[in-house]
Amino acid sequence: MTNERGTPGRHGAPLPAAAWAAPEMWELRARRERGLSSLYATARALTALGEVDTVLASIVRHAHDLIGADVTYLSVLDESGDSLKLHAAEGALSPAFRAAQVPTTTGVAGRILETGSPFWVSDYLNDASLEHDERFDRIASDEGLVALLGVPLRDSDSVFGMLFVGERVERPFAMDEVALLSAFADHAAVALLNARLYDESRRALAEVQEAYASMERSAHVHEALTQVVLTGGGASEVAELLVDDLGGRVSVYDRDDAPVVTTGAVRLPAPPRERLRSALADSRATGRSMTLEEDSESHCVVAMLAGDAYLGAVVLSDRRSPSDVERLILERGAQILSLLTLKQNAVVEAEERVRGELLTELVLAQRPFADELRTRAAARGLDVDLINAVAVVESQTLRSAELARRLHAMSPEWSGIAGDYFGTAVMLLHADDPEQAADDVHRRLRSSLRQPVLVCIAPVAEAADSLRRPFDLAARSVKVLRGIGAEDRGMSTARLAMYSILFDPERDGELRGFIEEQLGALLEYDDRRGTELVKTLSRYFDCAGNLTRAAKELHVHMNTLVKRMDRIGRLLGEEWRAPHRALELEVAVRLHMLSEAEAPRERS
């Protein structure tokens, strides 16, 4: 089943990347590429404006081949809006199924109309959470249908039909199946909407002429856009083609709303970031373009979508507002860019899986590495003998997969490899100075992500049996940093190794509780009086109890230091210098100072 945003929910989720075997992964990639070719073929069919039932049958047939389901069918709301009527089907065996009409308040269809999002069930007939229609249940039982996935066909913000796939065995549906089936549904929606527009245009001569000219222009651009993608073009070529037809300036944004392509001769400022995000939110909700008017400037914004997945945006900027036809052309351009992005993402995901498998094997394998593993690494340009450090990166706001992609982009600079290791972003690298490397990696990630991020790098001893222990040490050190309140730092494990051994980083409350227990009185006094007793105690320990050196490094008179030490003794108790007590205080002070070192960086 899905949640309200249409992602797989309680009935199951796609297997993690690490669980896929390499042959299955390449088979998946090949299937996706075949599927995208089918999408392009249906896009070309739309431009011909042929019989709508023929186009819809073609779409259903291509979707059936792509998903590999037992049954694929497309239904549209009747004029009353009370039931769905089947228009095209593939794989259905019984005549009763091909003639079935389903009430819109029942089953998967009812849930899609309620949420406006894709929805699936792994065992339809036995799902008690759905309202069932007895007639359709009998038909589904006779047909042998078990698992069902449906995606909506939209006209603006309303659902007027649905595209379904069904299986005769119980199984979940993966996110890529939902996204690609949604792309086919978008094409089917375009076909139906084009047919409606074409029928309405014939009612009057003026309307016919205007509609014909609009469709001719739109079809020509859509054909050209599709050809760009089929011949290996990219976002730049699509943007140039849109500018040639629409004029103005076209900008393409990625899923992080950062501009990746800008082309056109019109010199206009980019739309204000906050208003752009608001317009994108509206476009994502409706699936249509939104126009921002700024003084004498106009920015037409279209979100690039595949189902409910947000892939980026296209913005047309000009000194005039676009016509309805131009808005439609821009929306079609966004659809083509969505398909292109899906194809590129499929390639990237395949690459990430292969890279993640190699990284996982390198972490778990015994050293020296086996010849077969060395050969595989060398084929990817990696010299495993150069690896002498393991970096672990973590963020409270970003997924490990996104962090791994950023690490991968910079890994060649450190003769390394990066990927997602069981939910943790990891880079194996060569670093002459782990502390400097940690600071450099943190600075680069912080600059590109603009989000707090923690980086810990553990050196690998020459005699180490594997990379597992350095990874564990780096991962524990990251959790220790988080346990003492640090959220945005780069550091080698040399400064944290002792603490990662002393404390269980999974129980970060103990770290904070330990610091509060040992230093609470001093921290409260410093906060209330504006003094520096904790800093003084830290310097005292750094100087091994030598008051002369401590006073010099604190830049205070000896009398001042003596008074501070007396105050510390009164607050902590006269036994604070006893060996066992002094050790606990020193550990607490060092942990606290590591935490406090974060504050200047956060304020800068």
PEBELSUL-V863720 format. One record per pair of residues at least 4 apart in sequence whose ideal C-beta (glycine too) atoms are under 8 Angstrom apart, sorted by sequence separation. I is the first residue (numbers start at 1). J is the second residue. D is the distance in whole Angstrom. If there is no record, write none. Layout:
I:J:D
I:J:D
This chain:
2:6:5
3:7:6
8:12:6
15:19:4
20:24:5
21:25:7
22:26:7
23:27:6
24:28:6
25:29:7
26:30:6
27:31:6
28:32:6
29:33:7
30:34:6
31:35:6
32:36:6
33:37:7
34:38:7
35:39:7
36:40:7
37:41:6
38:42:7
39:43:6
40:44:7
41:45:7
42:46:7
43:47:7
44:48:7
50:54:5
51:55:7
52:56:6
53:57:6
54:58:7
55:59:6
56:60:6
57:61:6
58:62:6
59:63:6
60:64:6
61:65:7
62:66:6
63:67:6
77:81:5
78:82:7
93:97:7
94:98:7
95:99:6
96:100:7
102:106:7
106:110:5
107:111:8
108:112:6
109:113:6
110:114:6
111:115:6
112:116:7
115:119:7
123:127:6
132:136:8
133:137:6
134:138:7
135:139:7
136:140:6
137:141:6
138:142:6
139:143:6
141:145:8
154:158:7
167:171:6
173:177:5
174:178:7
175:179:6
176:180:6
177:181:6
178:182:6
179:183:7
180:184:7
181:185:6
182:186:7
183:187:7
184:188:6
185:189:6
186:190:7
187:191:7
188:192:6
189:193:6
190:194:6
191:195:6
192:196:6
193:197:6
194:198:6
195:199:6
196:200:6
197:201:6
198:202:7
203:207:6
204:208:7
205:209:6
206:210:6
207:211:6
208:212:6
209:213:6
210:214:6
211:215:6
212:216:6
213:217:6
214:218:6
215:219:6
216:220:6
217:221:6
218:222:6
219:223:6
220:224:6
221:225:6
222:226:6
223:227:6
224:228:7
225:229:7
226:230:6
227:231:6
229:233:6
233:237:4
234:238:7
235:239:6
236:240:6
237:241:6
238:242:6
239:243:6
240:244:6
241:245:7
242:246:5
243:247:7
246:250:7
253:257:5
254:258:5
271:275:6
272:276:7
273:277:6
274:278:7
275:279:6
276:280:6
277:281:6
278:282:7
279:283:6
280:284:6
281:285:6
282:286:6
283:287:7
286:290:8
293:297:8
294:298:8
305:309:7
318:322:7
322:326:4
323:327:7
324:328:6
325:329:6
326:330:6
327:331:6
328:332:6
329:333:6
330:334:7
331:335:7
332:336:7
333:337:6
334:338:6
335:339:7
336:340:6
337:341:6
338:342:6
339:343:7
340:344:6
341:345:6
342:346:6
343:347:7
344:348:6
345:349:6
346:350:6
347:351:6
348:352:6
349:353:6
350:354:7
351:355:6
352:356:6
353:357:6
354:358:7
355:359:6
356:360:6
357:361:6
358:362:6
359:363:6
360:364:6
361:365:5
365:369:6
369:373:5
370:374:7
371:375:6
372:376:7
373:377:6
374:378:6
375:379:7
376:380:7
378:382:7
398:402:5
399:403:7
400:404:6
401:405:7
402:406:7
403:407:6
404:408:6
405:409:7
406:410:7
407:411:6
410:414:7
412:416:8
420:424:7
421:425:8
432:436:8
433:437:6
434:438:6
435:439:7
436:440:6
437:441:6
438:442:6
439:443:6
440:444:6
441:445:6
442:446:6
443:447:6
444:448:7
445:449:6
446:450:7
449:453:6
460:464:5
465:469:8
467:471:6
468:472:6
469:473:6
470:474:6
471:475:6
472:476:6
473:477:6
474:478:7
475:479:7
476:480:6
477:481:7
478:482:7
479:483:6
480:484:7
482:486:7
491:495:6
492:496:8
493:497:5
496:500:6
497:501:7
498:502:6
499:503:6
503:507:8
507:511:8
508:512:7
509:513:6
510:514:6
511:515:7
512:516:6
513:517:6
514:518:6
515:519:6
516:520:5
519:523:5
520:524:6
521:525:6
522:526:6
523:527:6
524:528:6
525:529:6
526:530:7
532:536:6
533:537:6
534:538:6
535:539:7
536:540:6
537:541:7
538:542:6
539:543:6
541:545:8
543:547:8
546:550:6
547:551:6
548:552:7
549:553:6
550:554:6
556:560:4
557:561:7
558:562:6
559:563:6
560:564:6
561:565:6
562:566:6
563:567:6
564:568:6
565:569:6
566:570:7
567:571:6
568:572:6
569:573:7
572:576:4
577:581:7
578:582:6
579:583:6
580:584:7
581:585:6
582:586:6
583:587:7
584:588:6
585:589:6
586:590:6
587:591:6
588:592:6
589:593:6
590:594:7
591:595:7
592:596:6
593:597:6
597:601:8
598:602:6
599:603:6
600:604:6
2:7:6
8:13:5
15:20:6
20:25:5
45:50:7
50:55:6
64:69:6
67:72:7
78:83:5
92:97:5
102:107:6
104:109:6
105:110:5
112:117:7
132:137:5
140:145:4
154:159:6
155:160:5
173:178:6
202:207:8
203:208:8
228:233:4
233:238:7
243:248:7
253:258:6
271:276:5
283:288:7
293:298:6
294:299:7
305:310:6
306:311:6
322:327:5
365:370:7
369:374:5
377:382:4
378:383:7
398:403:6
411:416:4
420:425:6
421:426:4
431:436:8
432:437:8
446:451:8
464:469:6
481:486:4
482:487:7
491:496:7
500:505:6
526:531:5
540:545:6
551:556:6
556:561:6
569:574:6
576:581:5
577:582:6
2:8:6
3:9:5
8:14:7
77:83:8
78:84:7
92:98:6
103:109:8
104:110:6
112:118:7
121:127:5
124:130:7
153:159:7
154:160:7
201:207:5
202:208:6
243:249:7
253:259:5
254:260:5
270:276:8
283:289:6
292:298:7
304:310:7
305:311:7
316:322:6
377:383:7
394:400:8
411:417:6
419:425:8
420:426:8
431:437:4
446:452:8
464:470:7
504:510:7
505:511:8
525:531:6
526:532:6
543:549:4
551:557:7
575:581:6
576:582:7
1:8:8
2:9:5
64:71:8
77:84:6
78:85:5
102:109:5
103:110:8
112:119:5
125:132:8
152:159:4
153:160:6
200:207:7
201:208:5
243:250:5
252:259:7
253:260:7
283:290:5
291:298:6
292:299:4
303:310:6
304:311:4
362:369:7
377:384:5
411:418:4
418:425:7
419:426:7
446:453:6
460:467:6
493:500:7
503:510:6
516:523:8
526:533:5
540:547:8
543:550:4
551:558:5
554:561:7
569:576:6
1:9:5
20:28:7
64:72:4
76:84:7
77:85:8
89:97:7
111:119:5
153:161:4
165:173:8
242:250:5
251:259:5
252:260:6
271:279:8
282:290:5
291:299:7
292:300:8
304:312:5
322:330:7
365:373:6
369:377:8
395:403:6
410:418:8
418:426:7
429:437:7
445:453:5
481:489:6
503:511:6
525:533:6
526:534:6
542:550:8
556:564:8
568:576:7
1:10:5
46:55:7
63:72:5
75:84:4
76:85:6
89:98:6
104:113:6
121:130:7
152:161:8
153:162:6
201:210:7
228:237:5
229:238:7
252:261:4
291:300:5
292:301:7
303:312:8
304:313:6
394:403:8
408:417:8
418:427:4
551:560:7
576:585:6
1:11:5
45:55:5
75:85:6
152:162:6
153:163:7
201:211:3
228:238:6
251:261:7
252:262:8
280:290:8
290:300:7
291:301:7
303:313:5
304:314:7
316:326:8
374:384:6
393:403:5
408:418:4
417:427:7
418:428:8
445:455:7
460:470:5
481:491:7
540:550:5
543:553:7
548:558:7
551:561:4
61:72:8
75:86:5
76:87:6
86:97:8
108:119:5
151:162:7
200:211:7
201:212:7
239:250:4
250:261:8
251:262:5
259:270:7
279:290:4
289:300:5
290:301:5
302:313:7
362:373:7
373:384:7
407:418:4
408:419:7
416:427:5
417:428:5
442:453:6
459:470:7
503:514:7
522:533:5
523:534:6
539:550:5
542:553:7
547:558:7
550:561:6
60:72:5
74:86:7
75:87:7
86:98:6
108:120:7
125:137:6
150:162:5
151:163:5
165:177:8
239:251:8
250:262:8
251:263:8
279:291:8
289:301:6
290:302:8
301:313:6
302:314:5
361:373:6
407:419:8
416:428:5
442:454:8
458:470:4
522:534:5
42:55:7
45:58:6
60:73:7
73:86:6
74:87:5
86:99:7
108:121:6
150:163:7
151:164:8
198:211:7
225:238:6
228:241:6
239:252:6
249:262:7
250:263:6
279:292:5
289:302:4
301:314:8
302:315:8
414:427:7
416:429:3
442:455:4
458:471:7
572:585:7
45:59:8
60:74:5
74:88:5
86:100:6
150:164:5
197:211:6
238:252:8
249:263:7
250:264:6
288:302:8
301:315:5
316:330:5
393:407:6
404:418:6
415:429:7
416:430:6
427:441:7
441:455:5
477:491:7
536:550:8
539:553:6
547:561:6
59:74:7
73:88:7
74:89:8
86:101:8
125:140:6
149:164:7
249:264:3
300:315:7
362:377:7
369:384:5
404:419:5
414:429:4
415:430:4
458:473:5
481:496:7
519:534:6
522:537:7
539:554:5
547:562:7
42:58:6
73:89:4
85:101:6
108:124:7
124:140:6
125:141:6
148:164:6
149:165:5
165:181:6
225:241:6
248:264:6
249:265:7
257:273:8
276:292:7
287:303:8
299:315:6
300:316:4
314:330:6
391:407:7
404:420:4
411:427:6
414:430:6
441:457:7
458:474:4
477:493:5
480:496:5
41:58:8
42:59:5
72:89:7
73:90:7
84:101:7
107:124:7
148:165:8
149:166:8
198:215:7
224:241:6
225:242:8
235:252:5
247:264:8
249:266:4
275:292:6
299:316:7
300:317:8
414:431:6
438:455:5
457:474:6
56:74:6
71:89:7
72:90:5
83:101:5
84:102:5
148:166:5
163:181:6
197:215:7
248:266:5
283:301:6
287:305:6
299:317:5
358:376:6
407:425:6
411:429:7
438:456:7
456:474:5
536:554:6
547:565:7
71:90:7
72:91:6
73:92:7
83:102:6
111:130:7
147:166:7
148:167:8
247:266:7
249:268:6
251:270:7
257:276:7
275:294:8
283:302:6
284:303:4
298:317:7
314:333:6
358:377:6
401:420:5
407:426:8
438:457:4
456:475:8
458:477:7
474:493:6
477:496:4
480:499:5
535:554:8
42:62:6
71:91:4
83:103:5
84:104:6
110:130:7
125:145:8
146:166:8
147:167:4
221:241:7
243:263:6
257:277:7
279:299:8
283:303:4
297:317:7
298:318:6
314:334:5
400:420:5
407:427:5
437:457:6
473:493:5
477:497:7
480:500:5
483:503:7
41:62:7
70:91:5
71:92:5
82:103:7
83:104:6
110:131:6
124:145:6
125:146:7
145:166:4
146:167:6
163:184:6
194:215:7
221:242:8
243:264:4
271:292:5
280:301:6
284:305:7
297:318:8
298:319:7
300:321:8
313:334:8
404:425:4
456:477:4
479:500:8
69:91:7
82:104:6
108:130:7
124:146:7
145:167:7
146:168:6
147:169:7
163:185:4
239:261:5
272:294:7
279:301:4
297:319:6
298:320:6
300:322:5
358:380:7
362:384:7
403:425:4
404:426:7
435:457:8
456:478:5
477:499:8
483:505:6
39:62:7
78:101:8
81:104:7
107:130:6
123:146:6
124:147:7
143:166:8
145:168:6
146:169:6
147:170:6
162:185:8
239:262:8
240:263:5
257:280:7
271:294:7
276:299:8
280:303:5
296:319:6
298:321:5
314:337:6
400:423:5
414:437:7
434:457:5
455:478:8
470:493:8
477:500:5
480:503:7
482:505:8
38:62:4
106:130:7
107:131:7
122:146:8
123:147:7
124:148:5
144:168:4
146:170:5
147:171:5
149:173:5
221:245:5
239:263:5
298:322:7
358:382:8
400:424:6
401:425:8
434:458:7
454:478:5
473:497:6
476:500:4
484:508:8
38:63:8
84:109:6
106:131:5
107:132:7
122:147:5
143:168:8
147:172:8
163:188:6
235:260:6
236:261:5
239:264:8
276:301:7
312:337:7
355:380:7
362:387:7
400:425:5
434:459:5
456:481:7
480:505:5
483:508:3
536:561:7
540:565:7
64:90:4
71:97:8
105:131:7
106:132:6
107:133:6
121:147:7
140:166:8
147:173:7
235:261:5
284:310:6
300:326:8
311:337:8
431:457:6
479:505:3
482:508:6
483:509:8
35:62:8
38:65:7
64:91:6
75:102:7
77:104:7
106:133:4
120:147:7
121:148:6
151:178:7
161:188:7
236:263:7
300:327:6
311:338:5
363:390:8
454:481:5
473:500:6
478:505:8
479:506:7
483:510:8
484:511:6
485:512:7
38:66:5
60:88:4
120:148:6
149:177:7
161:189:7
217:245:8
269:297:8
271:299:4
293:321:7
302:330:5
387:415:8
429:457:8
431:459:8
454:482:7
477:505:8
483:511:4
484:512:7
536:564:5
59:88:7
60:89:7
61:90:5
107:136:6
120:149:4
149:178:7
160:189:8
268:297:5
302:331:5
305:334:8
312:341:7
386:415:5
387:416:7
476:505:5
479:508:7
483:512:7
536:565:7
35:65:8
60:90:5
103:133:5
106:136:7
119:149:8
120:150:7
151:181:5
271:301:7
283:313:7
291:321:6
300:330:6
304:334:5
311:341:4
394:424:7
34:65:8
35:66:4
56:87:5
57:88:4
102:133:6
118:149:7
119:150:6
151:182:5
161:192:7
291:322:7
302:333:8
303:334:7
304:335:8
311:342:7
381:412:8
394:425:7
410:441:7
480:511:7
484:515:7
533:564:6
537:568:6
34:66:7
56:88:5
118:150:7
149:181:7
153:185:5
154:186:8
160:192:7
302:334:4
306:338:5
383:415:7
392:424:6
393:425:4
454:486:7
532:564:8
536:568:7
118:151:4
152:185:7
153:186:8
280:313:6
289:322:8
304:337:5
305:338:6
306:339:8
382:415:8
392:425:7
393:426:8
454:487:7
457:490:8
459:492:7
531:564:8
53:87:6
75:109:7
102:136:5
118:152:7
151:185:5
155:189:7
304:338:4
311:345:8
382:416:7
392:426:6
393:427:7
407:441:8
410:444:6
454:488:7
455:489:7
456:490:8
457:491:8
458:492:7
459:493:8
533:567:6
31:66:7
53:88:7
100:135:8
117:152:7
153:188:6
154:189:6
306:341:8
382:417:5
391:426:7
452:487:4
453:488:6
454:489:6
455:490:4
456:491:6
457:492:5
458:493:4
459:494:8
533:568:6
100:136:6
116:152:6
153:189:4
291:327:8
306:342:6
390:426:7
391:427:4
452:488:4
454:490:8
455:491:7
456:492:7
457:493:7
531:567:8
31:68:7
276:313:8
304:341:6
380:417:7
390:427:8
391:428:8
456:493:6
112:150:5
116:154:8
155:193:6
289:327:5
390:428:6
391:429:6
407:445:8
533:571:7
100:139:5
112:151:8
113:152:8
153:192:7
276:315:7
288:327:8
389:428:8
390:429:8
406:445:6
428:467:7
108:148:5
112:152:5
377:417:8
389:429:5
456:496:7
107:148:8
108:149:8
109:150:6
116:157:8
289:330:6
387:428:5
388:429:8
389:430:7
541:582:8
97:139:5
108:150:5
124:166:8
289:331:6
387:429:7
388:430:6
389:431:4
403:445:7
406:448:6
446:488:7
525:567:8
96:139:5
97:140:8
116:159:6
288:331:7
387:430:6
388:431:7
406:449:7
271:315:7
386:430:4
541:585:8
94:139:7
97:142:8
270:315:8
289:334:8
389:434:5
426:471:7
541:586:5
96:142:7
97:143:5
113:159:6
271:317:7
391:437:7
442:488:8
522:568:7
525:571:6
112:159:7
123:170:5
270:317:8
391:438:7
442:489:7
443:490:7
94:142:6
122:170:5
356:404:8
389:437:7
393:441:7
442:490:3
537:585:7
541:589:6
94:143:6
122:171:6
268:317:5
352:401:7
441:490:6
522:571:6
541:590:8
93:143:6
112:162:6
122:172:5
268:318:7
391:441:6
403:453:7
421:471:7
440:490:8
521:571:4
522:572:7
92:143:6
266:317:6
268:319:7
398:449:6
424:475:6
439:490:5
521:572:6
538:589:5
120:172:7
260:312:8
266:318:6
352:404:7
393:445:7
438:490:4
439:491:8
537:589:6
538:590:7
109:162:6
120:173:5
264:317:8
266:319:7
352:405:7
355:408:7
398:451:6
438:491:5
395:449:7
397:451:5
438:492:5
538:592:8
255:310:6
257:312:8
362:417:7
397:452:7
398:453:7
437:492:8
534:589:7
538:593:5
108:164:7
255:311:6
257:313:7
352:408:8
395:451:6
396:452:7
435:491:7
255:312:5
348:405:8
395:452:7
435:492:4
120:178:7
254:312:5
359:417:6
363:421:6
395:453:5
434:492:4
534:592:6
535:593:8
253:312:5
358:417:7
359:418:7
360:419:8
394:453:7
395:454:7
434:493:8
435:494:7
534:593:8
118:178:5
252:312:7
253:313:4
359:419:4
393:453:6
394:454:5
434:494:7
435:495:8
252:313:7
253:314:8
358:419:8
360:421:6
393:454:7
252:314:6
253:315:7
355:417:7
359:421:6
360:422:7
393:455:5
118:181:8
251:314:7
252:315:8
355:418:8
356:419:4
363:426:7
392:455:8
118:182:6
250:314:7
251:315:5
355:419:5
356:420:5
391:455:6
392:456:5
250:315:7
356:421:7
363:428:7
391:456:7
392:457:8
250:316:6
251:317:7
362:428:6
391:457:5
392:458:8
518:584:6
519:585:7
249:316:7
250:317:8
352:419:7
359:426:6
390:457:7
518:585:6
248:316:5
249:317:5
352:420:7
389:457:5
390:458:5
248:317:6
249:318:7
359:428:7
389:458:7
518:587:8
519:588:5
523:592:8
246:316:6
248:318:3
389:459:5
390:460:6
518:588:4
519:589:7
247:318:6
248:319:8
388:459:6
389:460:6
517:588:8
518:589:8
71:143:7
242:314:8
246:318:8
388:460:5
387:460:7
515:588:5
519:592:6
70:144:8
71:145:6
87:161:8
242:316:7
514:588:6
70:145:8
239:314:8
246:322:7
515:591:6
76:153:7
84:161:7
390:467:6
514:591:8
515:592:5
84:162:7
74:153:8
392:471:7
69:149:8
246:326:5
387:467:7
390:470:4
511:591:7
515:595:8
389:470:7
390:471:5
77:159:8
392:474:4
77:160:5
246:329:6
250:333:8
391:474:7
392:475:5
76:160:6
77:161:6
245:329:6
246:330:7
390:474:5
394:478:5
76:161:4
252:337:7
392:477:8
393:478:8
502:587:7
75:161:6
392:478:5
74:161:7
75:162:6
242:329:7
74:162:7
242:330:7
394:482:7
499:587:8
74:163:5
75:164:7
73:163:8
74:164:7
72:163:8
73:164:5
242:333:5
396:487:7
499:590:8
72:164:7
241:333:8
499:591:6
71:164:8
72:165:5
73:166:8
71:165:7
72:166:8
71:166:4
238:333:6
69:165:4
70:166:6
71:167:8
69:166:6
70:167:5
71:168:8
367:464:6
67:165:5
69:167:6
70:168:5
238:336:6
367:465:6
496:594:8
238:337:6
366:465:6
367:466:6
495:594:7
63:163:7
366:466:6
367:467:8
64:165:7
186:287:8
365:466:6
63:165:7
235:337:6
238:340:7
364:466:7
365:467:8
60:163:7
363:466:7
59:163:8
363:467:5
364:468:6
235:340:7
362:467:6
363:468:6
234:340:7
218:325:6
222:329:8
225:332:7
229:336:6
484:591:5
217:325:6
221:329:5
225:333:6
228:336:8
363:471:6
484:592:7
486:594:7
489:597:8
6:115:7
11:120:7
486:595:6
489:598:6
11:121:6
12:122:6
67:177:6
214:324:8
218:328:6
222:332:5
226:336:6
229:339:7
484:594:6
485:595:5
488:598:6
4:115:5
6:117:3
11:122:4
214:325:4
218:329:6
221:332:7
225:336:4
229:340:5
484:595:4
486:597:8
487:598:7
5:117:6
6:118:4
8:120:7
217:329:7
221:333:8
486:598:5
489:601:7
4:117:6
6:119:7
67:180:7
481:594:8
485:598:7
488:601:6
66:180:6
67:181:6
74:188:6
214:328:8
218:332:7
222:336:8
229:343:8
488:602:6
2:117:7
66:181:8
487:602:8
2:118:6
76:192:7
2:119:5
1:119:7
2:120:6
63:181:6
66:184:7
1:120:7
1:121:6
63:184:4
62:184:7
183:306:5
182:306:6
183:307:7
59:184:6
182:307:3
1:127:8
180:306:7
181:307:8
182:308:7
179:306:4
1:129:7
59:187:6
60:188:8
157:285:7
179:307:4
59:188:5
157:286:5
178:307:5
156:286:6
157:287:8
178:308:8
179:309:5
156:287:7
157:288:8
56:188:6
59:191:7
156:288:6
154:287:5
175:309:8
56:191:6
55:191:5
56:192:7
52:191:6
52:192:6
39:180:8
46:187:6
42:184:7
52:194:8
190:332:8
52:195:4
32:176:7
39:183:6
43:187:6
46:190:6
35:180:6
39:184:7
42:187:5
46:191:6
49:194:6
45:191:8
28:176:8
32:180:7
39:187:7
46:194:7
49:198:7
186:335:6
452:602:8
183:338:7
151:307:7
183:339:6
14:172:8
13:172:7
183:342:7
12:172:3
14:174:4
11:172:6
14:175:6
14:176:8
180:342:7
179:342:7
8:172:6
8:173:7
8:174:7
49:215:6
8:175:6
7:175:7
8:178:7
49:219:7
176:346:8
7:178:8
48:219:8
6:178:7
47:219:4
46:219:8
47:220:8
47:222:5
2:178:8
46:222:7
47:223:5
43:222:7
44:223:7
47:226:8
44:226:6
43:226:5
40:226:6
40:229:6
118:307:6
40:230:5
118:308:7
117:308:6
43:336:7
43:339:8
40:339:7
39:339:6
6:307:6
7:308:7
6:308:4
5:308:5
36:339:6
36:342:7
36:343:5
32:342:8
33:343:7
36:346:8
32:343:7
33:346:7
32:346:4
29:346:6
29:347:7
29:350:4
28:350:8
26:350:7
25:350:6
25:353:5
25:354:7
22:353:8
17:349:8
22:354:7
20:353:6
17:352:7
22:357:7
17:353:5
18:356:6
17:356:6
18:357:7
18:360:6
18:420:8
17:420:7
18:422:7
